[in-house]
Amino acid sequence: MKCVYVYNKIDVVGIDDVDRLSRQPNSVVISCNLKLNLDRLLARMWDEMGLVRVYTKPQGQQPDFGDPVVLSA
C-alpha cells in the first residue's frame, strides 16, 4: 500500500531536522500554522494517487477551468 509521511510543525524544529526529514523517502514536511509546503503536499497526493484534471469544453468555445473532471489512472 502506498503512503506519504507528512511531518507537521516544521516551524518549531531546527533546519537540520527539517532537511533530514524531507530527504527521507515518501516524506513531505509542512507547517499548517504558517501554511508552508501545503501546495507541495497537495501535488504529491495527486501524484501518488494517479489523479489528473480534465477540462471539458463545447466545440468552438473556451474551456471552463472552474469545474474539472477528475480521473484516476
Secondary structure, DSSP 8 states (H G I E B T S, - for coil): ----EEE--GGGS-HHHHHHHHTSTTEEE-BTTTTBSHHHHHHHHHHHHTEEEE----TTS---TTS-EEEE-
